[in-house]
Amino acid sequence: MAHNPWAKRDAWRYEGQFTRYNRFKNTLPGLGIGTAAFLSYWAYEHFILKKGHDEHGHH
């Protein structure tokens, strides 16, 4: 592999706040909380609020 004479000057691009993890960790803020809330509500609705389809509209 060829020697890159600019390697030292480009090193900052891959360190500290510019690491791949730090660049992408905040791309979808709230996705984890939103997913957890959706799954919690889905589980509540599915397991707690069990109603048959034939119960709708009958009094």
Secondary structure, 3 states (H helix, E strand, C coil): CCCCCCHHHHHHHHCHHHCHHHHHCCCCCCHHHHHHHHHHHHHHHHHHCCCCHHHCCCC
